Amino acid sequence: MTTAGAVAIELRKLADSLDQNPAAEVPSPNVYFSCSYLGAKSKDIFLGLVKIMPRPLKKEYKSDEVWVKYNSEVISVAAYIERLKVCELVEPAKSAIYRCEPLLSEDETESATA
């Protein structure tokens, strides 16, 4: 764990390095903040981070995670957390149930197993 100030210092160091040759082409960076697996404080840390992220933000719900993203033309910043940490599970996922027409006749099935 670290602080926002410590991260900001490191990002300023990176910005200073990039400013040494501002015309150099670089790939667009992606910054990810994982708030999963931080124990009991995960939700509070995630919400605090989301409050200080640049705007506008986009929220995405994936199967087991919540993502909050900031995208500009040159950088993407995302924070994510396990969905159970910030959402109430109303109904657990159910396994799929299939009904299929028989692919083989009884005779074909018997001869295939013989």
ABEGO torsion letter per residue (X at the ends): XBBAAAAAAAAAAAAAAAAABAABBBBBBBBBBBABGAEAAAAAAAAAAAAABBOBBBBBBBAABBBBBBBBAABBBBBBBBAAAABBBABBBBBBBBBBBBABBAAAAAAAAX
